[in-house]
């Protein structure tokens, strides 16, 4: 009888490719900045080792070691942070009256 092994999700270096929004338009410069700022915030919040990253037009590559936390927890927290910051940004823009509406 063979034993199934679980994949070790801590204390390893992982190469990740994540598509944050399937079939979406390429990231704008502001969205790329948001991705990197969120990554930096998550790194300060919960220490992990980030060796390299590449922001592509529609996805993100990461080379990282999640440290003591599970890889799935790290990715979930990162994506939740991006979602929260994106929603906050969109609500600020909706609340702000547009210039076109102010013109006669």
Buried (B, 14 or more C-beta within 10 A) or exposed (E): EEEEEEEEBBEEEBEBEEEBEEEEEEBEEEBBEBBEEBBEBBBEEBEBEBEEBEBEEBBBEBBBBBEEBEBEEBBEBBBEBBEEBBEEEEEEEEEEEEEEEEEE
